[in-house]
Amino acid sequence: MRSREYDLDFRDRAGRIRAWGIGLLAVATLQWAWCALLLLTPYQVDEEPDDRNPAECESRLLTDYGTANEGLQRSDWCQNERDWPEAVAVLGLSVPVSVVGVALFTSGSVSRRMSAHAEAMRELDKLADARNP
């Protein structure tokens, strides 16, 4: 394989690695959005199946009352519906996904830039060789 073909193949592989990094970062963003949804939005809870008047619950993070955190002591249905471990688990799963995404994105970007730099240096060497026979 000639060096130009190898270089183009190398850039193509680097582009695919970078695209995988972007994809993983998008997945991590969705996980962060899901965690924010779980913690910041109010919700309703059915006390029994097909309940016509579901219990109104405040958001887990922005509550003025104890419905989210002290609900079990008062037999409140809101406590069991959105629990902290679920939100923390979603947030915890986003960390390795985002770390791998950043590593792949960075690796792909640096590889493409280094390849472009090497090509520019080869072209400059050709021009210098042509001037100085």
Backbone as JSON Lines, residues from 0, in Angstrom:
{"i":0,"aa":"M","n":[0.86,-1.18,0.0],"ca":[0.0,0.0,0.0],"c":[0.9,1.23,0.0]}
{"i":1,"aa":"R","n":[0.6,2.16,-0.87],"ca":[1.37,3.39,-0.95],"c":[1.07,4.27,0.26]}
{"i":2,"aa":"S","n":[1.96,5.19,0.56],"ca":[1.82,6.0,1.76],"c":[0.57,6.88,1.73]}
{"i":3,"aa":"R","n":[0.21,7.39,0.58],"ca":[-1.0,8.23,0.48],"c":[-2.25,7.4,0.77]}
{"i":4,"aa":"E","n":[-2.32,6.2,0.2],"ca":[-3.46,5.33,0.47],"c":[-3.52,4.95,1.94]}
{"i":5,"aa":"Y","n":[-2.36,4.66,2.5],"ca":[-2.32,4.32,3.93],"c":[-2.79,5.5,4.77]}
{"i":6,"aa":"D","n":[-2.35,6.7,4.39],"ca":[-2.73,7.89,5.13],"c":[-4.24,8.15,5.05]}
{"i":7,"aa":"L","n":[-4.81,7.96,3.88],"ca":[-6.26,8.15,3.74],"c":[-7.03,7.1,4.55]}
{"i":8,"aa":"D","n":[-6.53,5.86,4.54],"ca":[-7.16,4.81,5.35],"c":[-7.04,5.13,6.84]}
{"i":9,"aa":"F","n":[-5.88,5.65,7.24],"ca":[-5.66,6.03,8.64],"c":[-6.64,7.14,9.05]}
{"i":10,"aa":"R","n":[-6.82,8.12,8.17],"ca":[-7.76,9.21,8.47],"c":[-9.2,8.71,8.54]}
{"i":11,"aa":"D","n":[-9.52,7.77,7.69],"ca":[-10.87,7.2,7.71],"c":[-11.12,6.47,9.04]}
{"i":12,"aa":"R","n":[-10.15,5.67,9.48],"ca":[-10.29,4.98,10.77],"c":[-10.38,5.98,11.92]}
{"i":13,"aa":"A","n":[-9.58,7.03,11.86],"ca":[-9.62,8.07,12.9],"c":[-10.98,8.77,12.91]}
{"i":14,"aa":"G","n":[-11.55,8.98,11.74],"ca":[-12.88,9.58,11.66],"c":[-13.95,8.69,12.28]}
{"i":15,"aa":"R","n":[-13.83,7.37,12.05],"ca":[-14.79,6.44,12.65],"c":[-14.64,6.4,14.17]}
{"i":16,"aa":"I","n":[-13.42,6.43,14.66],"ca":[-13.19,6.46,16.11],"c":[-13.79,7.73,16.7]}
{"i":17,"aa":"R","n":[-13.58,8.84,16.03],"ca":[-14.14,10.11,16.5],"c":[-15.67,10.08,16.5]}
{"i":18,"aa":"A","n":[-16.26,9.47,15.49],"ca":[-17.73,9.35,15.41],"c":[-18.27,8.49,16.56]}
{"i":19,"aa":"W","n":[-17.56,7.41,16.9],"ca":[-17.97,6.59,18.05],"c":[-17.92,7.41,19.33]}
{"i":20,"aa":"G","n":[-16.89,8.25,19.47],"ca":[-16.8,9.12,20.64],"c":[-17.96,10.09,20.72]}
{"i":21,"aa":"I","n":[-18.33,10.67,19.59],"ca":[-19.48,11.59,19.55],"c":[-20.75,10.84,19.93]}
{"i":22,"aa":"G","n":[-20.9,9.62,19.42],"ca":[-22.08,8.81,19.76],"c":[-22.17,8.5,21.25]}
{"i":23,"aa":"L","n":[-21.04,8.12,21.84],"ca":[-21.04,7.84,23.28],"c":[-21.31,9.09,24.1]}
{"i":24,"aa":"L","n":[-20.79,10.22,23.65],"ca":[-21.09,11.48,24.36],"c":[-22.57,11.84,24.25]}
{"i":25,"aa":"A","n":[-23.18,11.52,23.13],"ca":[-24.62,11.74,22.98],"c":[-25.41,10.84,23.94]}
{"i":26,"aa":"V","n":[-24.98,9.59,24.09],"ca":[-25.63,8.68,25.04],"c":[-25.48,9.2,26.46]}
{"i":27,"aa":"A","n":[-24.28,9.69,26.81],"ca":[-24.07,10.24,28.15],"c":[-24.94,11.48,28.37]}
{"i":28,"aa":"T","n":[-25.13,12.29,27.34],"ca":[-26.0,13.46,27.45],"c":[-27.45,13.04,27.71]}
{"i":29,"aa":"L","n":[-27.89,11.99,27.03],"ca":[-29.24,11.48,27.28],"c":[-29.38,10.95,28.7]}
{"i":30,"aa":"Q","n":[-28.35,10.31,29.21],"ca":[-28.4,9.83,30.59],"c":[-28.47,10.99,31.58]}
{"i":31,"aa":"W","n":[-27.73,12.05,31.33],"ca":[-27.79,13.24,32.2],"c":[-29.19,13.86,32.12]}
{"i":32,"aa":"A","n":[-29.75,13.91,30.93],"ca":[-31.1,14.48,30.78],"c":[-32.13,13.62,31.52]}
{"i":33,"aa":"W","n":[-31.99,12.31,31.46],"ca":[-32.9,11.42,32.18],"c":[-32.78,11.63,33.69]}
{"i":34,"aa":"C","n":[-31.57,11.77,34.18],"ca":[-31.35,12.03,35.6],"c":[-31.99,13.36,36.0]}
{"i":35,"aa":"A","n":[-31.82,14.38,35.18],"ca":[-32.43,15.68,35.47],"c":[-33.95,15.57,35.46]}
{"i":36,"aa":"L","n":[-34.49,14.8,34.53],"ca":[-35.94,14.6,34.49],"c":[-36.44,13.93,35.77]}
{"i":37,"aa":"L","n":[-35.71,12.92,36.22],"ca":[-36.11,12.21,37.43],"c":[-36.07,13.12,38.67]}
{"i":38,"aa":"L","n":[-35.1,14.02,38.71],"ca":[-34.91,14.84,39.91],"c":[-35.65,16.16,39.9]}
{"i":39,"aa":"L","n":[-35.93,16.71,38.73],"ca":[-36.44,18.08,38.67],"c":[-37.91,18.22,38.28]}
{"i":40,"aa":"T","n":[-38.56,17.18,37.81],"ca":[-39.94,17.32,37.36],"c":[-40.93,16.74,38.36]}
{"i":41,"aa":"P","n":[-42.08,17.41,38.54],"ca":[-43.13,16.84,39.39],"c":[-43.76,15.64,38.69]}
{"i":42,"aa":"Y","n":[-44.42,14.79,39.45],"ca":[-44.99,13.57,38.88],"c":[-46.24,13.17,39.64]}
{"i":43,"aa":"Q","n":[-46.96,12.19,39.09],"ca":[-48.18,11.68,39.7],"c":[-48.01,10.2,40.0]}
{"i":44,"aa":"V","n":[-48.69,9.76,41.06],"ca":[-48.6,8.36,41.46],"c":[-50.01,7.82,41.65]}
{"i":45,"aa":"D","n":[-50.29,6.68,41.02],"ca":[-51.56,5.99,41.23],"c":[-51.48,5.21,42.54]}
{"i":46,"aa":"E","n":[-52.43,5.45,43.43],"ca":[-52.45,4.72,44.7],"c":[-52.96,3.3,44.52]}
{"i":47,"aa":"E","n":[-53.75,3.08,43.47],"ca":[-54.21,1.74,43.12],"c":[-54.36,1.71,41.61]}
{"i":48,"aa":"P","n":[-54.43,0.53,40.99],"ca":[-54.53,0.47,39.53],"c":[-55.74,1.25,38.99]}
{"i":49,"aa":"D","n":[-55.54,1.94,37.9],"ca":[-56.57,2.76,37.25],"c":[-57.18,3.79,38.2]}
{"i":50,"aa":"D","n":[-56.36,4.41,38.99],"ca":[-56.8,5.43,39.95],"c":[-57.23,6.68,39.19]}
{"i":51,"aa":"R","n":[-58.42,7.2,39.49],"ca":[-58.92,8.4,38.81],"c":[-58.31,9.68,39.39]}
{"i":52,"aa":"N","n":[-57.89,9.64,40.62],"ca":[-57.29,10.79,41.27],"c":[-55.9,10.43,41.78]}
{"i":53,"aa":"P","n":[-54.91,10.46,40.89],"ca":[-53.56,10.09,41.35],"c":[-52.99,11.15,42.29]}
{"i":54,"aa":"A","n":[-52.1,10.72,43.14],"ca":[-51.45,11.64,44.08],"c":[-50.46,12.52,43.33]}
{"i":55,"aa":"E","n":[-50.5,13.81,43.62],"ca":[-49.57,14.76,43.02],"c":[-48.3,14.8,43.87]}
{"i":56,"aa":"C","n":[-47.16,14.65,43.24],"ca":[-45.89,14.64,43.95],"c":[-44.98,15.74,43.41]}
{"i":57,"aa":"E","n":[-44.26,16.38,44.29],"ca":[-43.31,17.4,43.88],"c":[-42.04,16.73,43.35]}
{"i":58,"aa":"S","n":[-41.2,17.53,42.73],"ca":[-39.93,16.98,42.24],"c":[-39.08,16.51,43.41]}
{"i":59,"aa":"R","n":[-38.2,15.57,43.14],"ca":[-37.38,15.01,44.21],"c":[-36.37,16.02,44.74]}
{"i":60,"aa":"L","n":[-35.89,16.88,43.92],"ca":[-34.83,17.79,44.32],"c":[-35.34,19.14,44.8]}
{"i":61,"aa":"L","n":[-36.41,19.64,44.2],"ca":[-36.89,20.99,44.49],"c":[-38.2,20.95,45.26]}
{"i":62,"aa":"T","n":[-38.22,20.3,46.38],"ca":[-39.44,20.2,47.16],"c":[-39.37,21.11,48.39]}
{"i":63,"aa":"D","n":[-40.5,21.77,48.69],"ca":[-40.59,22.59,49.89],"c":[-41.07,21.77,51.08]}
{"i":64,"aa":"Y","n":[-41.74,20.67,50.77],"ca":[-42.29,19.82,51.82],"c":[-41.52,18.51,51.85]}
{"i":65,"aa":"G","n":[-41.86,17.66,52.76],"ca":[-41.16,16.39,52.9],"c":[-41.74,15.26,52.1]}
{"i":66,"aa":"T","n":[-42.54,15.55,51.08],"ca":[-43.19,14.46,50.35],"c":[-42.18,13.55,49.67]}
{"i":67,"aa":"A","n":[-41.08,14.11,49.23],"ca":[-40.12,13.3,48.51],"c":[-39.19,12.53,49.43]}
{"i":68,"aa":"N","n":[-38.85,13.11,50.57],"ca":[-37.83,12.51,51.41],"c":[-38.36,11.88,52.69]}
{"i":69,"aa":"E","n":[-39.48,12.36,53.19],"ca":[-40.01,11.84,54.45],"c":[-41.36,11.17,54.26]}
{"i":70,"aa":"G","n":[-41.66,10.76,53.05],"ca":[-42.99,10.26,52.73],"c":[-43.34,8.94,53.38]}
{"i":71,"aa":"L","n":[-42.41,8.04,53.55],"ca":[-42.72,6.73,54.11],"c":[-43.21,6.83,55.55]}
{"i":72,"aa":"Q","n":[-42.73,7.8,56.28],"ca":[-43.16,7.96,57.67],"c":[-44.64,8.33,57.75]}
{"i":73,"aa":"R","n":[-45.16,8.99,56.72],"ca":[-46.56,9.4,56.7],"c":[-47.39,8.56,55.74]}
{"i":74,"aa":"S","n":[-46.88,7.42,55.3],"ca":[-47.54,6.55,54.33],"c":[-47.87,7.29,53.03]}
{"i":75,"aa":"D","n":[-46.93,8.08,52.57],"ca":[-47.1,8.84,51.34],"c":[-46.66,7.98,50.15]}
{"i":76,"aa":"W","n":[-47.45,7.99,49.1],"ca":[-47.16,7.18,47.92],"c":[-46.0,7.74,47.11]}
{"i":77,"aa":"C","n":[-45.7,8.99,47.27],"ca":[-44.67,9.63,46.46],"c":[-43.27,9.08,46.74]}
{"i":78,"aa":"Q","n":[-43.03,8.66,47.96],"ca":[-41.7,8.19,48.35],"c":[-41.24,7.01,47.51]}
{"i":79,"aa":"N","n":[-42.12,6.06,47.26],"ca":[-41.71,4.82,46.59],"c":[-41.61,4.95,45.07]}
{"i":80,"aa":"E","n":[-42.2,5.98,44.48],"ca":[-42.27,6.04,43.03],"c":[-40.93,6.43,42.4]}
{"i":81,"aa":"R","n":[-40.34,7.51,42.83],"ca":[-39.04,7.94,42.3],"c":[-38.05,7.95,43.45]}
{"i":82,"aa":"D","n":[-37.2,6.98,43.45],"ca":[-36.27,6.83,44.55],"c":[-34.89,7.36,44.14]}
{"i":83,"aa":"W","n":[-34.11,7.81,45.09],"ca":[-32.78,8.37,44.83],"c":[-31.83,7.38,44.16]}
{"i":84,"aa":"P","n":[-31.83,6.1,44.56],"ca":[-30.86,5.19,43.91],"c":[-31.03,5.08,42.4]}
{"i":85,"aa":"E","n":[-32.24,5.19,41.89],"ca":[-32.44,5.13,40.44],"c":[-31.76,6.31,39.75]}
{"i":86,"aa":"A","n":[-31.96,7.5,40.28],"ca":[-31.35,8.69,39.67],"c":[-29.83,8.65,39.79]}
{"i":87,"aa":"V","n":[-29.34,8.2,40.93],"ca":[-27.89,8.12,41.12],"c":[-27.29,7.04,40.22]}
{"i":88,"aa":"A","n":[-28.01,5.94,40.02],"ca":[-27.52,4.88,39.13],"c":[-27.42,5.38,37.69]}
{"i":89,"aa":"V","n":[-28.42,6.12,37.24],"ca":[-28.38,6.68,35.88],"c":[-27.19,7.62,35.76]}
{"i":90,"aa":"L","n":[-26.99,8.45,36.76],"ca":[-25.86,9.38,36.76],"c":[-24.54,8.63,36.81]}
{"i":91,"aa":"G","n":[-24.47,7.57,37.63],"ca":[-23.25,6.78,37.73],"c":[-22.91,6.06,36.44]}
{"i":92,"aa":"L","n":[-23.93,5.58,35.72],"ca":[-23.68,4.91,34.45],"c":[-23.2,5.88,33.38]}
{"i":93,"aa":"S","n":[-23.54,7.15,33.52],"ca":[-23.12,8.12,32.51],"c":[-21.62,8.44,32.62]}
{"i":94,"aa":"V","n":[-21.03,8.22,33.78],"ca":[-19.61,8.58,33.95],"c":[-18.69,7.73,33.06]}
{"i":95,"aa":"P","n":[-18.73,6.39,33.12],"ca":[-17.83,5.64,32.23],"c":[-18.16,5.85,30.75]}
{"i":96,"aa":"V","n":[-19.43,6.03,30.43],"ca":[-19.8,6.26,29.03],"c":[-19.18,7.57,28.54]}
{"i":97,"aa":"S","n":[-19.25,8.6,29.36],"ca":[-18.69,9.89,28.94],"c":[-17.16,9.86,28.91]}
{"i":98,"aa":"V","n":[-16.54,9.14,29.84],"ca":[-15.07,9.05,29.84],"c":[-14.58,8.34,28.58]}
{"i":99,"aa":"V","n":[-15.21,7.23,28.24],"ca":[-14.83,6.51,27.02],"c":[-15.13,7.37,25.79]}
{"i":100,"aa":"G","n":[-16.26,8.07,25.79],"ca":[-16.6,8.95,24.68],"c":[-15.58,10.05,24.48]}
{"i":101,"aa":"V","n":[-15.15,10.68,25.56],"ca":[-14.15,11.74,25.47],"c":[-12.82,11.17,24.98]}
{"i":102,"aa":"A","n":[-12.44,9.98,25.48],"ca":[-11.18,9.37,25.05],"c":[-11.2,9.04,23.56]}
{"i":103,"aa":"L","n":[-12.3,8.46,23.07],"ca":[-12.4,8.13,21.65],"c":[-12.43,9.39,20.78]}
{"i":104,"aa":"F","n":[-13.2,10.38,21.2],"ca":[-13.29,11.63,20.44],"c":[-11.92,12.3,20.35]}
{"i":105,"aa":"T","n":[-11.23,12.36,21.48],"ca":[-9.91,13.0,21.51],"c":[-8.91,12.23,20.67]}
{"i":106,"aa":"S","n":[-8.91,10.91,20.81],"ca":[-7.98,10.08,20.03],"c":[-8.22,10.23,18.53]}
{"i":107,"aa":"G","n":[-9.47,10.19,18.12],"ca":[-9.77,10.35,16.7],"c":[-9.4,11.72,16.18]}
{"i":108,"aa":"S","n":[-9.69,12.76,16.96],"ca":[-9.37,14.12,16.53],"c":[-7.86,14.34,16.43]}
{"i":109,"aa":"V","n":[-7.13,13.88,17.42],"ca":[-5.67,14.05,17.41],"c":[-5.05,13.26,16.26]}
{"i":110,"aa":"S","n":[-5.54,12.06,16.03],"ca":[-5.0,11.25,14.93],"c":[-5.21,11.92,13.58]}
{"i":111,"aa":"R","n":[-6.38,12.48,13.36],"ca":[-6.64,13.18,12.1],"c":[-5.75,14.41,11.94]}
{"i":112,"aa":"R","n":[-5.59,15.15,13.03],"ca":[-4.76,16.35,12.96],"c":[-3.29,16.01,12.73]}
{"i":113,"aa":"M","n":[-2.81,14.95,13.39],"ca":[-1.43,14.54,13.19],"c":[-1.2,14.04,11.77]}
{"i":114,"aa":"S","n":[-2.18,13.34,11.21],"ca":[-2.07,12.88,9.84],"c":[-2.01,14.07,8.88]}
{"i":115,"aa":"A","n":[-2.85,15.05,9.1],"ca":[-2.83,16.26,8.26],"c":[-1.51,16.99,8.4]}
{"i":116,"aa":"H","n":[-0.98,17.03,9.61],"ca":[0.3,17.69,9.84],"c":[1.42,16.94,9.11]}
{"i":117,"aa":"A","n":[1.41,15.61,9.18],"ca":[2.44,14.82,8.5],"c":[2.36,15.02,6.99]}
{"i":118,"aa":"E","n":[1.15,15.09,6.45],"ca":[1.01,15.33,5.01],"c":[1.54,16.71,4.64]}
{"i":119,"aa":"A","n":[1.25,17.71,5.44],"ca":[1.76,19.05,5.17],"c":[3.29,19.08,5.22]}
{"i":120,"aa":"M","n":[3.87,18.35,6.16],"ca":[5.33,18.31,6.26],"c":[5.94,17.6,5.03]}
{"i":121,"aa":"R","n":[5.29,16.53,4.55],"ca":[5.79,15.86,3.34],"c":[5.74,16.79,2.14]}
{"i":122,"aa":"E","n":[4.66,17.57,2.03],"ca":[4.54,18.51,0.92],"c":[5.62,19.6,1.01]}
{"i":123,"aa":"L","n":[5.89,20.08,2.22],"ca":[6.94,21.09,2.39],"c":[8.31,20.52,2.06]}
{"i":124,"aa":"D","n":[8.53,19.25,2.42],"ca":[9.81,18.61,2.08],"c":[9.95,18.48,0.56]}
{"i":125,"aa":"K","n":[8.87,18.14,-0.13],"ca":[8.92,18.04,-1.6],"c":[9.25,19.39,-2.22]}
{"i":126,"aa":"L","n":[8.61,20.46,-1.71],"ca":[8.9,21.8,-2.23],"c":[10.35,22.2,-1.95]}
{"i":127,"aa":"A","n":[10.87,21.87,-0.8],"ca":[12.25,22.21,-0.45],"c":[13.22,21.42,-1.32]}
{"i":128,"aa":"D","n":[12.93,20.14,-1.57],"ca":[13.78,19.33,-2.42],"c":[13.78,19.83,-3.87]}
{"i":129,"aa":"A","n":[12.62,20.32,-4.34],"ca":[12.51,20.82,-5.7],"c":[13.29,22.11,-5.87]}
{"i":130,"aa":"R","n":[13.4,22.93,-4.87],"ca":[14.15,24.21,-4.95],"c":[15.64,23.97,-4.87]}
{"i":131,"aa":"N","n":[16.04,23.01,-4.07],"ca":[17.47,22.74,-3.87],"c":[17.83,21.39,-4.48]}
{"i":132,"aa":"P","n":[18.15,21.38,-5.76],"ca":[18.5,20.08,-6.38],"c":[19.85,19.55,-5.97]}
